[in-house]
Amino acid sequence: MKRPSLTTVLCSIFGLLGLNGIALADSTRRYDCTIDGTDREPIGDRNGHIVVSLQYNCRVADGPLKDAGITGLSVSEWDSEKGKYLASLDVHRALGGFAVGQLMEGIGASVMENNRAAGIAASGKTVFKFASGSLAALSGKTVKFTTKLVDSRRFEMEFTDWPETAQPK
């Protein structure tokens, strides 16, 4: 019984770090995200100029790391359909690991359906300010992100340039 349990743990860790044979060249991580709450605050100087705060939770979209996740908060300034991200903090969790990502830069655009804003698509860069355990390889690394609307309360987040780590010896 111990061998399958240890194997599961090691495969999960190696999969996250990009060390398994299938994921060696894959520097992309995909997450399914749910919006937990939003707040829209009009700035008042002109129509359509608002600040939006968004809280969300994400899970790995597929593969052996389904239990890995993110909890995040972002704040953005919007001028009608265009947005600029002012701040964002993501807490990444995985089996035996923890990391904190901080927004470096980000932009967004409203996604329109039937002449109504249905959600947001965004892109930018995040730097990992802290990482430990199975996520330690992320410490100090920068990754690019994009989001894609699924529905009014869900989106997909994709990180590219996920750091490759040294091959196991």
Secondary structure per residue as TSV (DSSP state, phi and psi in degrees):
chain	resnum	aa	ss	phi	psi
A	1	M	-	360.0	-31.6
A	2	K	H	-69.0	-37.1
A	3	R	H	-61.3	-49.6
A	4	P	H	-62.1	-36.9
A	5	S	H	-65.4	-46.0
A	6	L	H	-64.4	-40.7
A	7	T	H	-61.5	-43.1
A	8	T	H	-60.9	-44.6
A	9	V	H	-62.8	-48.4
A	10	L	H	-64.3	-40.7
A	11	C	H	-62.9	-39.6
A	12	S	H	-63.4	-46.8
A	13	I	H	-64.0	-48.5
A	14	F	H	-63.6	-36.9
A	15	G	H	-62.1	-43.1
A	16	L	H	-63.2	-40.8
A	17	L	H	-82.6	-0.8
A	18	G	T	77.4	26.4
A	19	L	-	-97.9	-11.9
A	20	N	S	-77.2	157.3
A	21	G	T	-57.4	-35.5
A	22	I	T	-72.6	-36.5
A	23	A	T	-100.2	7.3
A	24	L	T	-54.9	-46.1
A	25	A	T	-89.2	-7.4
A	26	D	-	-84.4	109.1
A	27	S	-	-105.3	26.1
A	28	T	-	-116.8	136.6
A	29	R	E	-124.2	129.7
A	30	R	E	-114.1	138.6
A	31	Y	E	-130.0	143.9
A	32	D	E	-96.0	126.1
A	33	C	E	-121.4	147.4
A	34	T	E	-123.2	133.4
A	35	I	E	-81.1	122.1
A	36	D	E	-89.0	-29.9
A	37	G	E	-170.9	150.7
A	38	T	E	-136.9	154.5
A	39	D	E	-140.3	127.1
A	40	R	E	-114.9	122.7
A	41	E	E	-119.9	112.2
A	42	P	E	-63.9	136.9
A	43	I	-	-80.1	-34.2
A	44	G	S	96.2	-4.9
A	45	D	S	-87.4	-21.2
A	46	R	S	-165.0	159.7
A	47	N	T	-62.4	138.7
A	48	G	T	81.0	-0.3
A	49	H	E	-95.2	106.6
A	50	I	E	-136.3	163.3
A	51	V	E	-113.3	131.4
A	52	V	E	-118.7	129.1
A	53	S	E	-110.7	142.4
A	54	L	E	-138.1	126.8
A	55	Q	E	-108.6	138.8
A	56	Y	E	-150.1	161.1
A	57	N	E	-130.0	142.5
A	58	C	E	-133.2	153.3
A	59	R	E	-128.9	149.6
A	60	V	E	-56.6	133.9
A	61	A	-	-65.9	-38.8
A	62	D	S	-161.7	175.6
A	63	G	S	90.9	-170.2
A	64	P	T	-73.3	-6.3
A	65	L	T	-106.0	31.7
A	66	K	T	-56.4	-21.0
A	67	D	T	-86.9	-8.6
A	68	A	-	-72.4	146.9
A	69	G	E	-156.6	175.7
A	70	I	E	-135.4	139.7
A	71	T	E	-119.1	130.3
A	72	G	E	-143.4	163.4
A	73	L	E	-140.6	130.6
A	74	S	E	-131.7	151.0
A	75	V	E	-128.9	129.3
A	76	S	E	-136.8	154.3
A	77	E	E	-107.4	131.4
A	78	W	E	-121.4	137.1
A	79	D	E	-121.2	93.6
A	80	S	T	61.6	-112.0
A	81	E	T	-97.6	2.5
A	82	K	E	-115.5	137.8
A	83	G	E	-129.8	153.9
A	84	K	E	-127.5	127.2
A	85	Y	E	-80.4	127.8
A	86	L	E	-93.6	-37.2
A	87	A	E	-159.3	149.7
A	88	S	E	-160.5	140.8
A	89	L	E	-134.0	126.3
A	90	D	E	-119.4	131.9
A	91	V	E	-105.5	114.9
A	92	H	E	-99.3	132.6
A	93	R	E	-125.0	141.6
A	94	A	E	-151.4	167.9
A	95	L	T	-54.0	113.8
A	96	G	T	73.3	16.3
A	97	G	E	-148.4	159.0
A	98	F	E	-151.4	138.1
A	99	A	E	-148.9	152.0
A	100	V	E	-123.0	120.9
A	101	G	E	-105.5	142.2
A	102	Q	E	-124.5	135.2
A	103	L	E	-60.4	134.1
A	104	M	E	-99.0	-44.2
A	105	E	E	-160.4	152.1
A	106	G	E	-169.2	146.9
A	107	I	E	-131.4	159.7
A	108	G	E	-144.2	164.4
A	109	A	E	-144.5	143.1
A	110	S	E	-68.6	139.4
A	111	V	E	-98.7	121.6
A	112	M	E	-99.5	136.9
A	113	E	E	-137.1	126.1
A	114	N	T	54.7	43.9
A	115	N	T	60.9	25.1
A	116	R	E	-131.4	146.2
A	117	A	E	-69.3	118.4
A	118	A	E	-98.8	-19.0
A	119	G	E	170.5	-161.2
A	120	I	E	-130.5	141.2
A	121	A	E	-113.8	135.7
A	122	A	E	-138.1	162.8
A	123	S	E	-154.5	158.3
A	124	G	E	168.1	-157.2
A	125	K	E	-132.6	144.3
A	126	T	E	-127.0	141.1
A	127	V	E	-114.1	139.6
A	128	F	E	-88.1	111.6
A	129	K	E	-82.4	-22.8
A	130	F	E	-151.7	140.8
A	131	A	E	-156.9	142.4
A	132	S	E	-145.3	169.7
A	133	G	E	59.0	-135.2
A	134	S	T	-66.3	-12.7
A	135	L	T	-103.6	8.2
A	136	A	G	-55.7	-30.5
A	137	A	G	-63.7	-16.1
A	138	L	G	-79.5	-18.8
A	139	S	T	-53.4	122.6
A	140	G	T	79.1	-4.3
A	141	K	-	-84.9	152.5
A	142	T	E	-113.2	135.7
A	143	V	E	-128.5	154.8
A	144	K	E	-94.6	149.7
A	145	F	E	-133.3	153.6
A	146	T	E	-139.3	151.5
A	147	T	E	-124.1	151.8
A	148	K	E	-137.6	131.6
A	149	L	E	-65.8	134.4
A	150	V	E	-104.5	-53.1
A	151	D	E	-155.1	-170.4
A	152	S	T	-63.7	-21.4
A	153	R	T	-118.8	4.4
A	154	R	E	-136.3	149.2
A	155	F	E	-150.0	162.7
A	156	E	E	-104.8	137.0
A	157	M	E	-118.0	133.8
A	158	E	E	-126.0	129.3
A	159	F	E	-105.3	132.7
A	160	T	E	-117.3	168.2
A	161	D	S	64.5	27.4
A	162	W	-	-59.9	129.0
A	163	P	-	-61.5	135.2
A	164	E	-	-83.4	147.8
A	165	T	-	-115.3	171.9
A	166	A	-	-62.5	148.2
A	167	Q	-	-67.6	142.9
A	168	P	-	-64.9	145.9
A	169	K	-	-96.4	360.0
